[in-house]
């Protein structure tokens, strides 16, 4: 099935041909950041305290002091200048608090920490983030900037500059950190570009979703779908609600397709790929509902009439229209949005979703290859005519462009971009179908 294997490569080529010289939006640039070295000592080893200390000890006290304290890391010479070492060490060992501060984000398990400091015979327990920041101000080292970000409950991943890093910036530092912004239906994690000033104040400069199913290419529409007009308090919300509606309908489309492939004795690999696509669409639909809601869209569940298994020709016609043309063009639009959307969350999400939809498009072309030899010449001609007709319809829709608000926020192609995409896409599809 050589044609289906070439779909992704061909679409990337079409995209490259269609991109105008004008610059498009991009995500957070992680170049120039230094990775945070993994290790227990990373929290304390780069701290410059206002007063010179003999020793520091970071202790995990569990959730609000309810667990047995556990030393996370130490730095310095414990009781190195104490006049009574035994008493000093006993005071450090007994240090605890019912309060404590968090380092990084609390998701499921939310341990708190205390910082024990020692100078001479004096032992102090710092159990608030304000106390720790007061100790390390001004923030003038990379380690202090990272700790300030962690005290603000951002997760700083070590040994990975795509998700955690630090660089000097003017009189302060830039830090890359992550956070889960949704922990249920769906789970979303965002990357943040943070500015840390000398006082330890943390300001979000930019953000983008790095683990999310937000945004989706509009997928395959099932036979028997009842059309329902999208609703929303904003144009973007209404559009996203429409996409969510169609993504939910795609679940039914792939479920029905898998059943029909079984009915007609299709290869097991095609059936399994249809089921995987169904599961993908469940995820896409769920996330699009959430994204639509954020923008004031009102999701309306699809109504799909159940149908008996169709003939091979009927399946081939639907597959040529919905899979080989509309779904495949949807991948191209998703790839475009991943570059052009103003919203960084949409850019990253569309990049990931377009990968799923590219597999769905490849499945459509694989089904086309399997089914065409099983049709007579007249049926094959009808399938090809339907494919060509849909290409013209899609091209006309693309040339019309999109609402400027959708172009800006969601990265949908405007009229000139749509014309270029449609023209190169048509050439590619006709070559694939030959």
C-alpha positions as CSV (number, residue, x, y, z in Angstrom):
1,X,0.0,0.0,0.0
2,X,2.6,2.4,-1.2
3,X,0.3,5.4,-1.7
4,X,-1.0,5.4,1.8
5,X,2.5,5.4,3.2
6,X,3.4,8.5,1.2
7,X,0.5,10.7,2.5
8,X,2.4,12.3,5.4
9,X,5.4,13.1,3.3
10,X,3.3,14.5,0.5
11,X,1.3,16.7,2.8
12,X,4.5,18.2,4.3
13,X,5.7,18.9,0.8
14,X,2.4,20.6,0.0
15,X,2.7,22.7,3.1
16,X,6.2,23.8,2.3
17,X,5.0,24.9,-1.2
18,X,2.1,26.8,0.2
19,X,3.9,28.9,2.9
20,X,4.3,32.5,1.9
21,X,7.5,34.3,2.7
22,X,5.8,36.2,5.5
23,X,6.7,35.0,8.9
24,X,4.2,33.0,10.9
25,X,3.9,32.5,14.6
26,X,6.1,30.1,16.5
27,X,6.3,28.6,20.0
28,X,8.5,29.3,22.9
29,X,12.1,29.4,21.7
30,X,14.2,27.3,24.1
31,X,17.5,28.1,22.5
32,X,20.1,29.6,24.8
33,X,18.7,28.0,27.9
34,X,21.0,25.9,30.2
35,X,19.6,22.6,31.4
36,X,19.1,22.1,35.2
37,X,21.4,19.3,36.3
38,X,19.6,16.5,38.0
39,X,20.6,15.7,41.5
40,X,19.4,16.2,45.1
41,X,21.8,19.1,45.7
42,X,20.4,21.3,42.9
43,X,18.1,23.2,45.3
44,X,20.9,24.5,47.6
45,X,24.2,24.3,45.9
46,X,23.9,27.6,44.0
47,X,22.4,29.8,46.7
48,X,24.1,32.9,48.0
49,X,22.5,33.9,51.2
50,X,22.4,37.4,52.6
51,X,24.3,36.2,55.7
52,X,27.0,33.6,55.6
53,X,25.7,30.2,56.9
54,X,27.5,27.1,58.0
55,X,24.9,24.7,56.9
56,X,21.5,24.3,55.2
57,X,19.1,21.3,55.1
58,X,16.0,21.0,53.0
59,X,13.5,18.6,54.6
60,X,10.4,17.0,53.2
61,X,7.7,17.0,56.0
62,X,5.0,15.4,54.0
63,X,1.6,16.9,53.7
64,X,1.4,19.6,56.4
65,X,3.9,17.9,58.7
66,X,1.9,14.7,59.0
67,X,4.7,12.4,57.8
68,X,8.1,11.5,59.2
69,X,10.5,14.2,58.1
70,X,12.9,13.2,55.3
71,X,16.1,15.0,54.4
72,X,16.0,15.9,50.7
73,X,19.4,17.6,50.4
74,X,22.1,19.4,52.5
75,X,24.8,21.9,51.8
76,X,27.7,23.1,54.0
77,X,29.3,21.9,57.2
78,X,26.7,21.0,59.8
79,X,27.4,22.8,63.1
80,X,30.8,23.6,61.8
81,X,31.3,26.6,64.0
82,X,29.0,25.7,66.9
83,X,30.4,25.9,70.4
84,X,28.2,22.9,71.4
85,X,28.0,20.6,68.4
86,X,25.8,17.9,70.1
87,X,23.2,20.5,71.0
88,X,23.4,22.0,67.6
89,X,22.9,18.7,65.8
90,X,20.0,17.8,68.1
91,X,18.3,21.0,67.3
92,X,18.7,20.3,63.6
93,X,17.4,16.8,64.0
94,X,14.3,18.0,65.9
95,X,13.4,20.7,63.4
96,X,9.9,20.5,62.0
97,X,6.8,22.5,61.3
98,X,3.1,22.0,60.7
99,X,3.2,24.6,57.9
100,X,5.9,24.2,55.3
101,X,6.1,25.4,51.7
102,X,5.8,23.6,48.4
103,X,8.5,23.1,45.8
104,X,7.0,22.7,42.3
105,X,3.3,22.0,41.6
106,X,1.0,20.0,43.8
107,X,-1.0,17.5,41.7
108,X,-1.8,14.2,43.5
109,X,0.7,14.1,46.3
110,X,1.4,17.5,47.9
111,X,4.5,17.3,50.2
112,X,5.6,20.4,52.0
113,X,9.2,21.4,52.9
114,X,11.1,23.3,55.5
115,X,14.6,24.8,55.2
116,X,16.8,24.5,58.2
117,X,19.7,26.9,58.5
118,X,22.6,26.9,60.9
119,X,25.2,29.4,61.8
120,X,27.3,28.8,64.9
121,X,24.9,27.6,67.6
122,X,21.9,29.1,66.0
123,X,19.4,26.9,64.2
124,X,16.4,28.4,62.3
125,X,13.4,26.8,60.6
126,X,12.1,28.6,57.5
127,X,8.6,27.2,56.8
128,X,7.2,29.7,54.3
129,X,8.3,30.6,50.8
130,X,8.4,34.3,51.8
131,X,11.0,33.4,54.5
132,X,13.1,31.4,51.9
133,X,13.0,34.3,49.4
134,X,14.0,36.7,52.1
135,X,17.0,34.6,52.8
136,X,18.2,34.3,49.2
137,X,17.4,37.9,47.9
138,X,18.7,39.4,45.8
139,X,18.2,36.7,43.1
140,X,21.6,36.8,41.4
141,X,22.3,33.2,40.6
142,X,20.7,30.7,38.2
143,X,20.0,28.3,41.1
144,X,18.2,31.0,43.0
145,X,16.1,31.9,40.0
146,X,15.1,28.3,39.5
147,X,14.2,27.9,43.2
148,X,12.1,31.1,43.1
149,X,10.2,29.6,40.2
150,X,9.7,26.3,42.1
151,X,8.5,28.2,45.2
152,X,5.9,29.8,42.8
153,X,4.8,26.2,42.2
154,X,6.2,25.7,38.7
155,X,7.8,22.3,37.9
156,X,11.3,22.7,36.6
157,X,12.4,19.5,34.7
158,X,16.1,18.7,34.9
159,X,18.4,17.6,32.0
160,X,15.8,18.7,29.4
161,X,15.9,22.3,28.0
162,X,12.6,21.7,26.2
163,X,10.8,21.6,29.6
164,X,13.2,23.2,32.1
165,X,16.1,25.6,31.8
166,X,17.5,28.9,32.9
167,X,19.3,31.8,31.2
168,X,20.5,35.3,32.3
169,X,18.2,38.1,31.0
170,X,19.1,41.7,31.7
171,X,19.2,42.1,35.5
172,X,17.3,38.9,36.1
173,X,16.8,35.5,34.7
174,X,14.4,33.6,32.3
175,X,13.3,30.2,33.5
176,X,11.4,27.5,31.6
177,X,8.9,25.7,33.8
178,X,5.8,23.5,33.4
179,X,2.4,23.2,35.1
180,X,-0.6,21.1,34.8
181,X,-3.4,23.5,33.9
182,X,-6.1,20.8,33.7
183,X,-6.0,17.6,35.7
184,X,-9.2,15.9,34.5
185,X,-11.0,15.8,31.2
186,X,-8.6,16.5,29.7
187,X,-5.2,16.5,31.3
188,X,-3.2,19.4,30.0
189,X,0.4,20.5,30.8
190,X,1.8,23.9,29.7
191,X,5.3,25.2,29.3
192,X,5.9,28.7,30.6
193,X,8.6,31.2,29.9
194,X,9.1,32.9,33.3
195,X,10.9,36.2,34.1
196,X,12.5,36.2,37.6
197,X,13.6,39.5,38.9
198,X,16.0,40.3,41.7
199,X,13.2,40.3,44.3
200,X,12.2,36.8,43.3
201,X,9.0,37.9,41.7
202,X,7.8,35.5,39.0
203,X,6.1,36.8,35.8
204,X,4.7,34.7,33.0
205,X,6.0,36.0,29.7
206,X,4.6,33.3,27.4
207,X,3.0,29.8,27.6
208,X,2.1,26.9,25.3
209,X,0.5,23.6,25.8
210,X,3.0,20.7,25.5
211,X,0.8,17.9,26.6
212,X,-2.7,18.5,25.5
213,X,-5.4,17.4,23.1
214,X,-6.7,20.9,22.7
215,X,-7.6,21.7,19.1
216,X,-8.3,19.2,16.4
217,X,-8.5,18.9,12.6
218,X,-12.1,18.4,11.5
219,X,-12.3,14.7,10.8
220,X,-14.4,12.3,8.9
221,X,-18.2,12.8,8.9
222,X,-20.4,9.7,9.3
223,X,-23.2,8.7,7.1
224,X,-26.5,9.6,8.8
225,X,-25.2,12.7,10.6
226,X,-27.9,15.2,11.3
227,X,-26.6,18.7,10.8
228,X,-26.8,21.0,13.9
229,X,-25.8,24.7,13.8
230,X,-23.0,25.6,16.2
231,X,-23.7,28.2,18.9
232,X,-21.5,30.4,21.0
233,X,-21.1,33.8,22.6
234,X,-18.0,34.4,20.4
235,X,-17.1,33.6,16.8
236,X,-14.1,31.6,17.9
237,X,-16.3,29.7,20.5
238,X,-19.0,28.9,17.9
239,X,-16.4,27.6,15.5
240,X,-14.7,25.4,18.1
241,X,-18.1,24.1,19.1
242,X,-18.7,23.1,15.5
243,X,-15.4,21.4,15.4
244,X,-16.1,19.6,18.6
245,X,-19.5,18.5,17.2
246,X,-17.8,17.0,14.1
247,X,-15.0,15.4,16.0
248,X,-17.6,13.6,18.2
249,X,-19.4,12.6,15.0
250,X,-16.1,11.1,13.7
251,X,-16.2,8.6,16.6
252,X,-19.3,7.2,15.1
253,X,-17.8,7.3,11.6
254,X,-14.8,5.2,12.5
255,X,-16.9,2.8,14.6
256,X,-19.2,2.2,11.7
257,X,-16.3,2.0,9.3
258,X,-14.6,-0.7,11.4
259,X,-17.8,-2.7,11.5
260,X,-18.3,-2.4,7.7
261,X,-14.7,-3.5,7.1
262,X,-15.3,-6.6,9.2
263,X,-18.5,-7.3,7.3
264,X,-16.7,-7.2,3.9
265,X,-13.7,-9.2,5.1
266,X,-11.1,-6.5,5.0
267,X,-7.6,-7.2,6.3
268,X,-7.3,-7.2,10.0
269,X,-4.7,-4.4,9.9
270,X,-7.3,-2.0,8.3
271,X,-9.9,-2.9,11.0
272,X,-7.4,-2.3,13.8
273,X,-6.4,1.1,12.3
274,X,-10.0,2.1,12.1
275,X,-10.5,1.3,15.8
276,X,-7.4,3.2,16.8
277,X,-8.7,6.2,14.8
278,X,-12.0,5.9,16.7
279,X,-10.2,6.1,20.0
280,X,-8.2,9.1,18.7
281,X,-11.5,10.9,17.9
282,X,-12.9,10.2,21.4
283,X,-9.9,12.1,22.7
284,X,-10.1,14.9,20.2
285,X,-13.8,15.4,20.7
286,X,-13.5,15.6,24.5
287,X,-10.7,18.2,24.3
288,X,-12.5,20.3,21.7
289,X,-15.5,20.5,23.9
290,X,-13.4,22.0,26.7
291,X,-11.6,24.4,24.3
292,X,-15.0,25.5,22.9
293,X,-16.4,26.1,26.3
294,X,-13.4,28.3,27.2
295,X,-14.2,30.5,24.3
296,X,-18.0,30.7,24.9
297,X,-18.9,27.9,22.6
298,X,-21.9,25.6,23.3
299,X,-21.2,21.9,22.4
300,X,-24.1,20.1,20.8
301,X,-23.8,16.3,20.7
302,X,-24.1,14.8,17.2
303,X,-27.1,12.7,16.2
304,X,-26.1,9.9,13.9
305,X,-28.7,7.5,12.6
306,X,-27.5,3.9,12.7
307,X,-27.3,2.2,9.3
308,X,-26.9,-1.3,8.0
309,X,-23.5,-2.1,6.5
310,X,-23.2,-0.4,3.1
311,X,-22.1,-1.9,-0.2
312,X,-18.4,-1.7,-1.1
313,X,-19.1,1.0,-3.6
314,X,-21.0,3.1,-1.1
315,X,-18.1,2.7,1.3
316,X,-15.6,3.6,-1.4
317,X,-17.6,6.7,-2.4
318,X,-17.8,8.0,1.2
319,X,-14.1,7.1,1.8
320,X,-13.0,9.0,-1.3
321,X,-15.0,12.1,-0.3
322,X,-14.6,12.2,3.5
323,X,-11.2,10.4,3.9
324,X,-9.1,10.9,0.8
325,X,-10.2,14.6,0.3
326,X,-11.8,16.2,3.3
327,X,-10.0,14.5,6.1
328,X,-6.7,14.7,4.2
329,X,-7.1,18.4,3.6
330,X,-8.0,18.8,7.3
331,X,-4.6,17.4,8.1
332,X,-3.0,20.1,5.9
333,X,-5.1,22.8,7.6
334,X,-4.0,21.5,11.0
335,X,-0.4,21.6,10.0
336,X,-0.9,25.2,8.9
337,X,-2.6,26.1,12.2
338,X,0.4,24.6,14.1
339,X,2.5,27.2,12.4
340,X,0.2,30.2,12.2
341,X,-2.1,30.3,15.2
342,X,-1.7,33.3,17.5
343,X,-2.6,31.2,20.5
344,X,0.5,29.2,21.5
345,X,-1.8,26.5,23.0
346,X,-3.5,26.0,19.6
347,X,-0.2,25.9,17.8
348,X,1.2,23.1,19.9
349,X,-2.1,21.2,20.1
350,X,-2.6,21.3,16.4
351,X,0.8,20.0,15.8
352,X,0.1,16.9,17.9
353,X,-3.5,16.4,16.6
354,X,-2.4,16.7,13.0
355,X,-0.1,13.8,13.6
356,X,-3.1,11.7,14.6
357,X,-5.2,12.9,11.6
358,X,-2.3,12.2,9.2
359,X,-2.6,8.5,10.3
360,X,-6.4,8.7,9.6
361,X,-5.8,10.1,6.2
362,X,-3.3,7.4,5.4
363,X,-5.9,4.9,6.5
364,X,-8.4,6.4,4.0
365,X,-5.9,5.9,1.2
366,X,-5.1,2.4,2.4
367,X,-8.8,1.5,2.3
368,X,-9.0,3.1,-1.2
369,X,-6.2,0.8,-2.4
370,X,-7.9,-2.3,-0.9
371,X,-11.4,-1.5,-2.2
372,X,-10.8,-0.2,-5.7
373,X,-9.8,-3.6,-7.2
374,X,-13.0,-5.1,-5.8
375,X,-15.2,-2.7,-7.8
376,X,-16.1,-2.9,-11.5
377,X,-14.9,-0.2,-13.9
378,X,-18.1,1.8,-13.8
379,X,-18.0,1.9,-10.0
380,X,-14.4,3.0,-9.9
381,X,-15.2,5.8,-12.3
382,X,-18.0,7.0,-10.0
383,X,-15.7,7.0,-7.1
384,X,-13.1,9.0,-9.0
385,X,-15.7,11.5,-10.1
386,X,-16.8,12.0,-6.5
387,X,-13.3,12.5,-5.4
388,X,-12.6,15.1,-8.2
389,X,-15.9,16.9,-7.4
390,X,-15.1,17.1,-3.7
391,X,-11.7,18.5,-4.6
392,X,-13.3,21.4,-6.4
393,X,-15.7,22.0,-3.5
394,X,-12.9,22.0,-1.0
395,X,-10.8,24.3,-3.2
396,X,-13.7,26.8,-3.5
397,X,-14.2,26.7,0.3
398,X,-10.5,27.3,0.9
399,X,-10.3,30.2,-1.6
400,X,-13.1,31.9,0.3
401,X,-10.8,32.2,3.3
402,X,-12.0,32.5,7.0
403,X,-13.1,35.1,9.4
404,X,-10.2,37.3,10.4
405,X,-10.7,36.5,14.1
406,X,-10.4,32.8,13.3
407,X,-7.4,33.4,11.1
408,X,-5.6,35.3,14.0
409,X,-6.6,33.3,17.0
410,X,-6.8,29.8,15.6
411,X,-4.4,30.1,12.6
412,X,-7.0,29.1,10.0
413,X,-5.8,30.0,6.4
414,X,-6.9,33.3,5.0
415,X,-8.0,33.5,1.3
416,X,-4.6,33.7,-0.3
417,X,-3.2,31.0,1.9
418,X,-6.3,28.9,1.3
419,X,-5.9,29.3,-2.4
420,X,-2.2,28.1,-2.3
421,X,-3.0,25.2,0.0
422,X,-6.0,24.0,-2.2
423,X,-4.0,24.3,-5.5
424,X,-1.1,22.3,-4.3
425,X,-3.3,19.9,-2.5
426,X,-5.4,19.2,-5.6
427,X,-2.2,18.4,-7.6
428,X,-1.1,16.0,-4.8
429,X,-4.4,14.2,-4.5
430,X,-4.7,13.7,-8.3
431,X,-1.2,12.2,-8.3
432,X,-2.0,9.9,-5.4
433,X,-5.2,8.7,-7.1
434,X,-3.6,8.0,-10.4
